[in-house]
Amino acid sequence: MAFFQKKQKDAAAELESIREERRYLLWRNSDFFLREAYKTTRTNVMFSLAGKEGCSVIAVTSSLQSEGKSITAINLAMTFADMGSRTLLVDCDLRKPKVNRLLEVAAPVGLTDVLVDRKLLTKAVHRFSEKKQLWTISSGKIPPNPSELLNSESMRALMSELKQSYDYILLDTPPVDVVTDAMVLAPLVDGFLFVVRAGKSDRRAVAHSLGQLEYANARVLGVVFNGSGVSGGYGYKKYGYKRYGYGRYGYGRYGYGYAQAAQQNAQNPAQQTER
């Protein structure tokens, strides 16, 4: 009985956490500075990829959980779509996915299903809104072997196929300092955006994660610094974007695992009105 009560309590806490995070998505009446911050980030990403022909594939990651990577991936995808670019957002976090819940997309078929059966691709791709050039693919069923699936020939073939249909593909990937999933995707992407959250990220974990990406020969386009403009929650008013650099921190080994998503109260969150 106690086990089921704990499960219900955890599920309720997770649902409340998702509701809180949804308040920081880019809606029609979102804060002006919030919108401009993402436009600036979009511009910097485009400059970083200047000269790249065809579809650009960008992975978004962080060192640990609850640092804002999923919100960053979604909002950045929206800004690319807003300028008329055909944009695809893929939830590659096959362990703790949340893109479809944040966007409230019913997605019974997702990435893992497509990797097993390519014929399911048309059922897995969902258009977020008729007003936006944004499509999504959810994570699908949680598999027993996430890293192996993401590092499979099927994943490579799928990405090659998707690049023929979109201008930008953004991948929401798991935290680097928790699992290796993000690193195995390095050969398939043009670069990583690394999310750091004020008052949350541990600089040793950040240094270790960036070192891991460097070891995987991943190109880090920049560091997104969030949480500095609002007390608690996701505050992007003073959104930072700078070239990758992490100082002389020892890498070492850290025993981090997935933690319960932090619930924090935010001041003056953007209200959801229209997609």
VEXBA-687581 format. One record per residue: y, x, z of N, C-alpha, C, CB in turn; residue in three letters. Coordinates in steps of 0.001 Angstrom, whole numbers. Last residue first. Glycine has a CB too. Layout:
<pts>
    n_c2    n_c1    n_c3   ca_c2   ca_c1   ca_c3    c_c2    c_c1    c_c3   cb_c2   cb_c1   cb_c3 rest
       Y       X       Z       Y       X       Z       Y       X       Z       Y       X       Z  ALA
...
</pts>
This chain:
<pts>
    n_c2    n_c1    n_c3   ca_c2   ca_c1   ca_c3    c_c2    c_c1    c_c3   cb_c2   cb_c1   cb_c3 rest
   28875    -874  -28965   28267     321  -29515   28997     740  -30791   26773      87  -29795  ARG
   31065   -1922  -26394   30547   -2095  -27741   29967    -801  -28237   31632   -2587  -28687  GLU
   31364   -1482  -23619   31788   -2752  -24229   31158   -2965  -25591   33302   -2799  -24357  THR
   31136     172  -20601   30410    -149  -21827   30918   -1486  -22363   28866    -198  -21572  GLN
   33785    2145  -19325   33017     919  -19280   32351     663  -20629   33912    -261  -18885  GLN
   33901    5333  -17864   34148    4515  -19048   33254    3308  -19012   33920    5315  -20341  ALA
   34795    5513  -14359   33885    5734  -15472   34274    4871  -16652   32447    5448  -15058  PRO
   36488    6170  -11993   36995    5662  -13257   36065    5921  -14435   38325    6267  -13536  ASN
   34377    8499  -10477   35658    7807  -10417   36077    7426  -11826   36739    8686   -9737  GLN
   30940    8116   -9532   31987    8677  -10358   33247    7855  -10235   31544    8758  -11807  ALA
   28360    9041   -7327   29380    8065   -7681   30475    8759   -8465   29956    7375   -6422  ASN
   25068   10050   -8219   26375   10349   -7684   27350    9279   -8132   26846   11743   -8122  GLN
   21832   10942   -7869   22685    9784   -8061   24020   10077   -7396   22032    8488   -7483  GLN
   19691   13178   -9550   20718   12964   -8534   21552   11747   -8881   21614   14202   -8395  ALA
   16297   12637  -10156   17641   12668  -10733   18669   12335   -9658   17756   11678  -11922  ALA
   14032   14652   -8467   14552   13301   -8625   15990   13385   -9123   14470   12506   -7288  GLN
   13044   17490  -10463   13481   16862   -9220   13948   15451   -9505   14604   17679   -8549  ALA
   10657   19585  -11855   11468   18389  -12041   11792   17775  -10688   10742   17368  -12943  TYR
   11024   22887  -10412   10259   21819  -11035   11165   20631  -11230    9025   21439  -10190  GLY
   11189   26419   -9954   11833   25132  -10149   10882   24139  -10788   13078   25285  -11001  TYR
   10804   29097   -8768    9842   28011   -8714   10466   26648   -8867    9098   28065   -7443  GLY
   11636   31881  -10730   12072   30818   -9845   11090   29667   -9902   13479   30345  -10213  TYR
   11855   35376  -11051   11086   34161  -11304   11474   33116  -10273    9555   34440  -11262  ARG
   14332   37610  -12600   13376   37180  -11584   12573   35963  -11993   14089   36892  -10310  GLY
   16966   38415  -13589   16232   37264  -14074   15223   36756  -13054   15532   37607  -15360  TYR
   20186   39201  -12276   18765   39492  -12359   17994   38254  -12780   18244   40015  -11024  GLY
   23087   39196  -14282   22326   38559  -13214   20871   38941  -13378   22502   37012  -13228  TYR
   25693   40009  -15609   24543   40834  -15222   23841   40219  -14028   24982   42277  -14897  ARG
   26666   37390  -17973   26857   38419  -16963   25593   39188  -16618   27404   37805  -15733  GLY
   26373   35587  -20002   25903   35202  -18675   25993   36328  -17652   24488   34723  -18762  TYR
   27452   33818  -22857   27502   35041  -22086   27116   34721  -20659   28900   35694  -22153  GLY
   28411   32226  -25794   27324   32474  -24849   27486   33834  -24172   25967   32398  -25563  TYR
   31705   30940  -25969   30606   31738  -26498   29646   32100  -25384   31130   33004  -27186  ARG
   32349   27589  -24783   32670   28999  -24947   31453   29748  -25470   33152   29608  -23618  LYS
   33851   24757  -23759   32930   25244  -24783   33291   26702  -25013   33015   24395  -26125  TYR
   34337   22218  -21291   34455   23601  -21720   33435   23965  -22788   34303   24518  -20540  GLY
   36270   19436  -20636   35017   19906  -21217   35181   21322  -21708   34562   18993  -22360  TYR
   37580   17774  -18740   37938   19167  -18998   36692   19893  -19492   38522   19856  -17714  LYS
   36219   15354  -18804   37634   15396  -19167   38095   16816  -19476   38480   14809  -18046  LYS
   33623   14763  -18149   33838   15617  -19307   35312   15744  -19674   33066   15085  -20484  TYR
   31546   14268  -15561   32961   14299  -15884   33226   15267  -17007   33783   14668  -14667  GLY
   29061   12509  -14285   29336   13288  -15471   30807   13218  -15791   28504   12803  -16650  TYR
   29147   12727  -10654   28712   12164  -11927   29023   13090  -13083   29362   10821  -12157  GLY
   32093   14038   -8966   30757   13449   -9016   30425   12940  -10390   30634   12329   -8019  GLY
   35203   13760   -9927   34488   14020   -8676   33159   13297   -8699   35324   13581   -7451  SER
   35836   15221  -13084   35677   14014  -12282   34897   14378  -11038   34964   12881  -13082  VAL
   35896   17621  -14449   37094   16801  -14447   37035   15574  -13572   37390   16387  -15805  GLY
   33554   19026  -14494   34689   19667  -13836   35901   18758  -13689   35081   20890  -14597  SER
   31318   18185  -15856   31410   17845  -14444   32622   18415  -13752   30201   18304  -13746  GLY
   30216   20873  -18076   30633   19516  -17747   30712   19306  -16234   29671   18506  -18366  ASN
   30264   23098  -20617   30492   23021  -19173   30994   21628  -18827   31507   24106  -18702  PHE
   28158   24447  -22906   28931   23247  -22619   29040   23103  -21106   28276   21980  -23263  VAL
   28101   27401  -24674   27790   26793  -23386   28719   25606  -23176   27927   27825  -22225  VAL
   26711   28087  -27961   27747   28047  -26944   27255   27378  -25682   28968   27331  -27465  GLY
   24576   28734  -29566   25866   28483  -30193   27003   28496  -29181   25840   27156  -30920  LEU
   22079   30964  -29487   22818   30093  -28589   24233   29945  -29142   22831   30657  -27127  VAL
   19143   31305  -31184   20581   31476  -31334   21298   30473  -30429   21014   31295  -32821  ARG
   16219   32874  -29944   16981   31652  -30198   18463   31992  -30299   16735   30600  -29082  ALA
   14263   34728  -29371   15099   34933  -30558   15857   33670  -30946   14244   35397  -31727  ASN
   13106   34495  -26945   12494   33696  -28016   13268   33813  -29325   12410   32229  -27599  ALA
   14866   35966  -25433   13529   36527  -25667   12814   35805  -26813   12683   36440  -24384  TYR
   16919   34121  -25299   17134   35373  -26019   15790   36019  -26364   18001   36342  -25180  GLU
   15721   32234  -23663   16076   31868  -25038   16289   33111  -25892   17339   30993  -25054  LEU
   15510   33770  -21333   14306   33252  -21966   14572   32864  -23428   13777   32044  -21182  GLN
   18208   34175  -20763   17354   35323  -21059   16073   34901  -21754   17023   36078  -19784  GLY
   18921   31607  -20174   19509   32234  -21349   18719   33471  -21759   20967   32601  -21084  LEU
   17403   31342  -17797   17147   30480  -18951   17695   31087  -20237   17759   29101  -18726  SER
   18575   33235  -16103   17158   33341  -16434   16842   32544  -17692   16293   32855  -15266  HIS
   21164   32209  -15926   20934   33543  -16481   19488   33711  -16927   21294   34619  -15454  ALA
   20601   29751  -14668   21246   29786  -15985   20981   31126  -16661   22770   29539  -15860  VAL
   19545   30641  -12261   18700   29851  -13161   19265   29843  -14573   18560   28414  -12645  ALA
   21808   31885  -11273   20603   32691  -11502   19650   31967  -12443   19897   33006  -10168  ARG
   23582   29776  -11012   23862   30803  -12010   22655   31700  -12260   25046   31645  -11574  ARG
   22677   26441  -11016   22539   27695  -10275   22677   28849  -11269   21162   27764   -9511  ASP
   24601   23476  -11387   23804   24555  -11974   23815   25796  -11085   24330   24906  -13371  SER
   26428   21978   -9763   25008   21639   -9836   24165   22829  -10293   24799   20461  -10781  LYS
   29099   22523   -9990   28605   22123   -8687   27121   21813   -8646   29352   20948   -8225  GLY
   29085   21680  -13402   29854   22172  -12254   29281   21632  -10950   31336   21774  -12385  ALA
   26403   22388  -15515   27141   21367  -14777   27799   21943  -13529   26215   20223  -14394  ARG
   25770   23339  -18812   25927   23790  -17431   26793   22770  -16708   26560   25229  -17358  VAL
   23780   23425  -21684   24622   22608  -20806   24574   23142  -19376   24173   21129  -20841  VAL
   23832   25001  -24738   23314   25110  -23378   24281   24411  -22421   23112   26604  -22974  PHE
   22703   24437  -27913   23835   24226  -27025   23267   24191  -25615   24630   22900  -27376  LEU
   21139   26550  -30314   21064   25784  -29075   22457   25610  -28479   20129   26476  -28064  PHE
   20389   26458  -33881   21026   26966  -32678   20886   26018  -31508   22474   27234  -32939  GLY
   18759   25600  -35822   19796   26554  -36220   20532   27115  -35016   20788   25894  -37168  ASP
   15177   25371  -35237   16567   24932  -35075   17523   26024  -35521   16850   24542  -33613  VAL
   12636   26353  -35291   12901   25158  -36089   14363   24726  -36051   12034   24027  -35612  LEU
   12246   28442  -33532   12159   28731  -34973   12556   27550  -35859   10754   29157  -35319  PRO
   12536   27014  -30985   13546   27949  -31480   13436   28231  -32980   13443   29243  -30724  ALA
   10598   25538  -29818   11324   24901  -30915   12330   25845  -31565   12037   23661  -30414  LEU
    9727   26930  -27706    8827   26905  -28859    9483   26251  -30063    7539   26174  -28511  VAL
   11782   26458  -25859   11683   27763  -26516   10777   27742  -27738   11180   28792  -25537  MET
   11314   23893  -24899   12522   24161  -25686   12380   25455  -26473   13755   24232  -24774  ALA
    8839   24224  -23467    8947   23351  -24635   10155   23671  -25512    9019   21914  -24189  ASP
    8235   25549  -21159    8503   26370  -22354    8798   25539  -23594    7325   27273  -22633  THR
    9961   24334  -18165    8813   24425  -19073    9214   25196  -20325    8285   23009  -19448  VAL
   12157   25173  -16570   11093   24337  -16022    9819   24477  -16838   11531   22874  -15977  VAL
   14231   26383  -17764   13687   27054  -16592   12573   26257  -15917   14789   27321  -15602  ASP
   14981   24636  -19813   14309   25900  -20137   13629   26520  -18929   15301   26884  -20716  VAL
   14464   21118  -19887   15117   22289  -19292   14298   23556  -19495   15353   22062  -17802  PRO
   13602   19662  -23155   13454   19827  -21702   14197   21058  -21186   11975   19930  -21333  PRO
   16036   18497  -25632   14852   19250  -25216   14783   19402  -23703   14843   20623  -25873  THR
   17047   16614  -28175   17192   16663  -26714   15917   17296  -26178   17440   15218  -26085  ASP
   18296   17637  -31208   17084   17538  -30407   17435   17629  -28928   16080   18641  -30796  LEU
   19870   16373  -34053   20034   16881  -32694   18775   16617  -31896   21254   16240  -32006  LEU
   20626   17001  -37323   19548   16547  -36453   19774   17194  -35088   18124   16913  -37044  ILE
   22752   16094  -39998   22592   16757  -38701   21415   16139  -37958   23893   16648  -37855  TYR
   22176   14882  -42388   23126   15998  -42382   23008   16811  -41101   24560   15482  -42543  ASP
   18900   13865  -43590   20028   13829  -42656   20919   15050  -42809   19525   13735  -41222  TYR
   16683   14131  -45252   17328   12815  -45178   18590   12783  -44318   16354   11815  -44645  SER
   15471   16554  -45099   15811   16086  -46443   16655   14815  -46403   14541   15837  -47249  GLN
   14724   16891  -42527   15921   17599  -42976   16358   17172  -44375   15677   19093  -42954  LYS
   12263   15628  -42336   13450   14951  -41821   14732   15590  -42332   13440   14958  -40303  LEU
   10515   17601  -43394   10694   16321  -44071   11983   15628  -43631    9497   15413  -43804  GLU
   10727   19601  -41478   11041   19903  -42877   11300   18626  -43657    9900   20696  -43528  SER
    9759   18237  -39267   11155   18667  -39296   11586   18989  -40722   11362   19889  -38386  MET
    7062   17917  -40062    7912   16755  -39823    9386   17136  -39899    7596   16132  -38459  LEU
    6131   20535  -40154    6149   19744  -41383    7066   18533  -41235    4728   19290  -41751  ALA
    6364   21215  -37456    7102   21975  -38467    7221   21186  -39765    6417   23323  -38731  ARG
    4585   19391  -36345    6003   19347  -35974    6836   20080  -37007    6225   19960  -34578  MET
    2173   20264  -37486    2629   18910  -37744    4109   18767  -37426    1815   17911  -36932  SER
    1826   22710  -36354    2147   22670  -37778    2663   21295  -38160     918   23033  -38626  GLU
    3316   22747  -33028    2249   22508  -33999    2746   22562  -35438    1605   21168  -33738  SER
    4879   22807  -30844    4643   24087  -31519    3600   23967  -32622    4205   25137  -30512  ASN
    4775   20309  -29790    6051   20759  -30336    5911   22056  -31125    7058   20945  -29219  LEU
    2094   20339  -28897    2522   19404  -29938    3815   19873  -30597    2711   18000  -29351  LEU
    2171   22302  -26908    1319   22501  -28075    1730   21581  -29225    -145   22262  -27708  GLU
    3886   21116  -25044    4259   22376  -25692    3455   22607  -26961    4061   23547  -24734  SER
    2392   18720  -24244    3703   18676  -24915    4048   19956  -25680    4781   18408  -23896  PRO
    -341   17544  -23680     -67   18888  -24185    1267   18964  -24922   -1188   19335  -25107  ASN
    -714   14942  -23008   -1173   15927  -22027    -794   17354  -22424   -2683   15826  -21854  PRO
    2253   12901  -23781     967   13537  -24086     531   14511  -22992    1051   14270  -25420  PRO
    3722    9792  -23600    3694   11104  -22949    2318   11736  -23130    4044   10982  -21440  ILE
    4614    8219  -26675    3730    8281  -25503    3700    9691  -24936    2301    7825  -25869  LYS
    8050    8867  -27655    6707    8313  -27828    5897    8419  -26553    5982    9020  -28961  GLY
   10687    9689  -27736    9640   10690  -27479    8248   10170  -27784    9699   11145  -26040  SER
   12468    8189  -30535   12157    8374  -29117   11019    9372  -28966   11789    7027  -28451  SER
   14873    8830  -32828   13420    8830  -32669   13150    9094  -31199   12715    9906  -33597  ILE
   17706    7243  -34375   17034    7890  -33249   15516    7844  -33413   17441    7223  -31930  THR
   20745    7516  -36289   19370    7059  -36138   18719    7826  -34988   18567    7248  -37463  TRP
   23947    6701  -37326   23140    7343  -36298   21775    6691  -36196   23850    7291  -34952  LEU
   26413    5891  -38464   25413    6622  -39246   24503    7411  -38290   26103    7582  -40278  GLN
   27315    2671  -37188   27254    4123  -37061   26160    4711  -37944   27019    4517  -35607  LYS
   27106     -15  -37435   28440     552  -37568   28443    2071  -37515   29332      12  -36493  LYS
   24581    -709  -36853   24973    -837  -38253   26340    -223  -38504   24975   -2300  -38672  GLU
   23063    1591  -34607   24024     520  -34833   24366     486  -36311   25303     712  -33968  SER
   20713    3133  -34657   21335    2772  -33392   22284    1598  -33539   22073    3954  -32819  PHE
   17738    2698  -36334   19184    2848  -36496   19852    2311  -35244   19702    2105  -37775  ARG
   14796    4520  -35700   15581    3317  -35421   17059    3603  -35657   15347    2827  -33966  HIS
   11617    5615  -36561   13052    5832  -36768   13798    4513  -36596   13326    6434  -38175  VAL
    9007    4730  -36366    9563    5501  -35246   11079    5670  -35348    8904    6871  -35181  ALA
    8235    3564  -38671    8291    2709  -37494    8967    3408  -36318    6891    2269  -37101  LYS
    8195    5733  -40395    9154    4649  -40657    9289    3699  -39469    8731    3863  -41894  THR
    6045    7252  -39271    7429    7725  -39221    8433    6598  -39426    7648    8799  -40267  LEU
    3376    6759  -39424    4134    5956  -38456    5621    6310  -38431    3548    6135  -37068  LEU
    2168    8587  -41025    2466    7287  -41630    3280    6386  -40699    1172    6586  -42016  LYS
    1475   10741  -39431    2742   10790  -40136    3131    9443  -40740    2682   11833  -41215  ARG
      89   10818  -36449     -93   10047  -37671    1249    9934  -38393    -678    8637  -37359  ASP
     866   12698  -34575    -563   12417  -34725    -832   11712  -36046   -1075   11561  -33554  VAL
    3556   12659  -34778    2896   13961  -34905    1391   13804  -35058    3208   14837  -33693  LEU
    4077    9999  -34223    4263   10484  -35591    3554   11814  -35801    5752   10628  -35910  VAL
    3629    9952  -31472    2799    9115  -32351    2869    9610  -33794    3246    7637  -32277  ASP
    5634   11624  -30544    4238   12023  -30358    3303   11217  -31255    3829   11855  -28896  THR
    7985   10120  -31301    7668   11431  -31861    6197   11794  -31730    8501   12482  -31193  LEU
    7005    6611  -31245    7933    7726  -31143    7388    9007  -31720    8303    7946  -29725  GLY
    6927    3160  -30745    6413    4273  -31549    7445    5389  -31533    6095    3822  -33016  VAL
    8393    1483  -29156    6977    1641  -28850    6321    2788  -29612    6254     365  -29150  PRO
   11377    1251  -28258   10732    2204  -29150    9264    2406  -28768   11476    3543  -29123  ALA
   14368    -238  -27887   12943    -522  -27726   12183     329  -28747   12635   -2062  -27916  ALA
   17069    1311  -26456   16352    1126  -27714   14888     870  -27408   16516    2360  -28645  VAL
   19117    2032  -24652   18482     718  -24617   17851     369  -25962   19500    -350  -24223  GLU
   20027    4532  -24362   20575    3776  -25483   20029    2356  -25548   20282    4491  -26779  LEU
   18545    5318  -22155   19995    5414  -22099   20646    4572  -23193   20432    6868  -22224  LEU
   15973    4941  -23147   16433    4128  -22016   17955    4167  -21900   15791    4617  -20706  ARG
   15801    6823  -25190   15659    5401  -25540   16120    4488  -24401   14200    5087  -25897  ASN
   16197    9228  -23671   17130    8817  -24716   17030    7329  -25014   16878    9612  -25980  VAL
   14361   10186  -21835   15291    9160  -21382   16230    8653  -22474   16098    9690  -20247  LYS
   11260   11767  -20784   12199   11296  -21806   13149   10240  -21252   11439   10730  -23003  PRO
    9732   13998  -19493   10614   13043  -18809   11670   12547  -19795   11292   13697  -17553  LYS
    8080   15048  -21557    7612   14955  -20174    8423   13930  -19376    7691   16329  -19497  ARG
    9166   15519  -23983    7926   14746  -23972    7350   14594  -22571    6903   15399  -24873  LEU
   11995   15688  -25315   11541   15850  -23930   10322   14952  -23767   12681   15488  -22879  ASP
   12990   15147  -27751   11886   16103  -27697   11471   16433  -26270   12267   17374  -28419  CYS
   14327   12658  -29354   14013   12972  -27961   12768   13849  -27931   13800   11672  -27117  ASP
   16670   13123  -31861   15242   13104  -31553   15029   13502  -30097   14457   14051  -32498  VAL
   19003   11688  -33930   18807   12185  -32566   17336   12023  -32211   19723   11427  -31539  LEU
   20601   12253  -36965   19360   11830  -36311   19260   12496  -34947   18118   12179  -37184  LEU
   23186   11243  -39143   22782   11992  -37950   21532   11394  -37334   23913   12017  -36919  THR
   25252   11575  -41769   23967   10976  -41408   23339   11841  -40308   23011   10859  -42663  ARG
   28681   11479  -41082   27504   12305  -41343   26240   11561  -40920   27611   13659  -40602  SER
   30963   10109  -40351   30267    9700  -41564   29050   10519  -41925   31193    9739  -42679  GLY
   31987   10658  -37962   32715   11232  -39097   31979   10990  -40416   32925   12735  -38886  MET
   30179    9480  -36238   31489    8853  -36395   32276    9433  -37562   32288    9004  -35123  ASP
   28054   11267  -36143   27883   10020  -36885   29230    9363  -37169   26980    9057  -36110  ALA
   29165   13171  -34456   28802   13553  -35825   28664   12304  -36692   27480   14371  -35838  PHE
   29407   11618  -32170   30615   12149  -32798   30337   12623  -34221   31184   13299  -31965  THR
   26732   11025  -31541   27651    9942  -31897   28893   10466  -32602   28054    9164  -30653  MET
   25814   13547  -30837   25251   12888  -32023   26173   11763  -32489   23836   12332  -31721  ALA
   27253   13844  -28493   27544   14736  -29611   26997   14148  -30910   26947   16138  -29360  LEU
   26042   11880  -26933   27455   11773  -27271   27838   12673  -28437   28300   12111  -26067  ASN
   23357   12867  -26792   23671   11539  -27332   25122   11464  -27783   23391   10451  -26285  ILE
   23674   15412  -25611   23011   15271  -26908   23376   13946  -27568   21490   15378  -26746  ALA
   24914   14722  -23159   25591   15599  -24115   24995   15441  -25509   25497   17064  -23663  THR
   22904   13212  -21979   24191   12587  -22251   24950   13403  -23298   25023   12457  -20951  ILE
   20989   15292  -21774   20705   14094  -22576   21989   13357  -22938   19758   13152  -21818  SER
   22222   17236  -20086   21845   17566  -21456   21618   16323  -22316   20596   18418  -21453  LYS
   23046   17154  -17388   23804   16435  -18411   23395   16667  -19845   25196   16779  -18287  GLY
   21585   18057  -15323   22778   18836  -15642   23564   18243  -16815   22387   20267  -15958  GLU
   19068   17145  -14535   20268   16508  -13987   21535   17320  -14216   20091   16272  -12514  SER
   16964   20130  -14454   17208   18713  -14688   18546   18277  -14070   16054   17874  -14113  GLN
   18005   23411  -15642   17246   22497  -14797   17584   21054  -15148   17530   22769  -13308  LEU
   19278   24539  -17895   18324   25331  -17111   17408   24430  -16296   19065   26302  -16182  SER
   19256   22787  -21062   19907   23232  -19826   18902   24067  -19067   20414   22021  -18957  SER
   19960   21804  -24512   19096   22057  -23358   19933   22469  -22157   18053   23144  -23683  THR
   19742   20747  -27781   20563   20704  -26565   19636   20862  -25372   21391   19367  -26468  VAL
   19640   22041  -31077   18919   21656  -29863   19877   21700  -28680   17696   22589  -29616  ALA
   20295   21134  -34345   20883   21649  -33110   20085   21136  -31922   22373   21237  -32987  ILE
   20212   21729  -37722   19398   21261  -36595   19889   21946  -35324   17874   21551  -36832  VAL
   21755   20660  -40663   21831   21555  -39510   21054   20939  -38353   23313   21824  -39101  SER
   20911   20425  -44120   20875   19848  -42780   20952   20915  -41694   19615   19025  -42603  CYS
   22881   22500  -46349   21871   21497  -46024   21976   21022  -44596   20497   22044  -46271  GLY
   23996   25736  -45366   23823   24708  -46378   22727   23742  -45964   23499   25336  -47736  GLU
   26369   27332  -43405   25019   26783  -43430   24944   25660  -44453   24604   26275  -42032  LYS
   28994   27922  -43279   28211   28601  -44305   26787   28115  -44403   28207   30058  -44049  GLY
   29221   27506  -39794   29913   27609  -41074   29083   28427  -42069   31305   28245  -40885  ALA
   28370   27055  -37268   27359   26923  -38329   27979   27006  -39717   26607   25601  -38182  LEU
   30639   27257  -35792   29547   28194  -35490   28493   28192  -36584   28899   27846  -34149  SER
   32049   25090  -36776   32522   26431  -37073   31426   27463  -36846   33739   26762  -36222  PHE
   30486   23057  -35626   30579   23156  -37084   31079   24533  -37511   31506   22067  -37636  MET
   30999   23519  -32927   29631   23650  -33435   29654   23833  -34948   28780   22412  -33054  VAL
   33713   22930  -32864   33259   24286  -32556   31841   24530  -33047   33336   24540  -31060  ASN
   33636   20190  -33455   34331   21117  -34348   33868   22546  -34131   35836   21024  -34144  THR
   32235   19215  -31211   31696   19040  -32560   32317   20036  -33533   31937   17610  -33049  ARG
   34088   19840  -29216   32768   20477  -29208   32129   20388  -30581   31855   19829  -28156  THR
   36133   18122  -30007   36368   19561  -29964   35048   20324  -29994   37169   19937  -28712  THR
   34872   15695  -29647   35321   16059  -30984   35570   17567  -31074   36595   15280  -31353  LYS
   34500   15756  -26897   33321   15830  -27771   33704   16166  -29202   32552   14512  -27742  TYR
   37175   15596  -26097   36339   16713  -25663   35131   16866  -26574   35885   16515  -24213  ALA
   38018   13167  -27109   38562   14388  -27689   37731   15610  -27309   40004   14581  -27245  GLU
   36583   11415  -25417   36345   11431  -26855   36817   12740  -27484   37047   10249  -27518  ARG
   37764   12083  -22943   36317   12177  -23136   35986   12281  -24613   35605   10966  -22517  LEU
   40376   11426  -23358   40043   12833  -23166   38542   13078  -23319   40511   13301  -21792  PHE
   40182    8609  -23547   40681    9406  -24673   40248   10866  -24549   42215    9316  -24755  PHE
   37311    6850  -22354   38512    7627  -22065   38890    8529  -23245   38303    8470  -20802  ASP
   36057    4207  -24442   35890    5377  -23575   37211    6129  -23437   34795    6315  -24131  SER
   35851    1890  -25908   37044    2093  -25079   36877    3238  -24084   37376     817  -24329  ASN
   33377    2178  -27232   34599    1967  -27994   35863    2250  -27177   34636     551  -28513  ARG
   31570    4857  -25560   31747    3493  -26028   33116    3369  -26688   31597    2481  -24861  TRP
   29629    7422  -24982   30854    7147  -25719   30851    5720  -26243   31023    8138  -26874  LEU
   28352    7365  -21611   28167    7408  -23052   29483    7037  -23728   27022    6455  -23499  LEU
   28614    7001  -18950   29291    8162  -19517   28979    8364  -20990   28915    9395  -18753  TYR
   27049    4959  -18135   28487    4742  -18035   29276    5898  -18636   28885    4542  -16584  ARG
   24489    5836  -18097   24935    5102  -19279   26448    4888  -19282   24224    3759  -19359  ARG
   24163    6851  -15523   24385    7775  -16631   24921    7075  -17866   23103    8492  -16972  GLU
   23696    4498  -14055   24864    5330  -13763   25182    6238  -14943   24629    6169  -12495  GLU
   21289    3661  -15189   22477    2802  -15280   23751    3605  -15027   22378    1639  -14275  ARG
   19632    5758  -14401   19877    5528  -15831   21128    4678  -16015   18655    4840  -16496  ILE
   19636    5328  -11629   20152    6578  -12166   20494    6434  -13649   19136    7706  -11962  SER
   18347    2892  -11481   19747    2970  -11058   20403    4235  -11595   19851    2931   -9526  GLU
   15817    3729  -12323   16554    2728  -13097   18034    2769  -12752   15990    1321  -12841  LEU
   15128    5441  -10240   15265    5975  -11596   16067    5024  -12472   13886    6228  -12217  GLU
   14949    3658   -8128   15932    4739   -8065   16184    5315   -9455   15457    5847   -7105  ALA
   12805    2077   -8984   14119    1461   -8780   15215    2520   -8765   14141     657   -7468  ALA
   10766    3976   -8974   11126    3315  -10228   12508    2691  -10128   10090    2246  -10592  ALA
   10642    4611   -6258   10995    5651   -7227   11456    5035   -8545    9800    6586   -7470  ASP
    9815    2130   -5251   11078    2700   -4809   11563    3760   -5790   10936    3297   -3408  LYS
    7324    1887   -6467    8359     897   -6741    9739    1440   -6376    8077    -400   -5970  GLN
    6028    4075   -5313    6165    3995   -6767    7275    3026   -7132    4837    3561   -7421  LYS
    6066    3333   -2632    6788    4536   -3042    7036    4514   -4548    6002    5805   -2645  LYS
    4402    1109   -2764    5785     934   -2325    6637    2124   -2738    5848     742    -808  GLN
    2017    2340   -3501    2663    1417   -4439    4117    1154   -4044    1888      91   -4504  PHE
    1540    3822   -1131    1645    4497   -2425    2396    3619   -3425     242    4850   -2968  PHE
    1251    1909     829    2391    2817     915    2627    3515    -425    2166    3856    2028  ALA
   -1201     835       0       0       0       0    1258     875       0       2    -948    1224  MET
</pts>
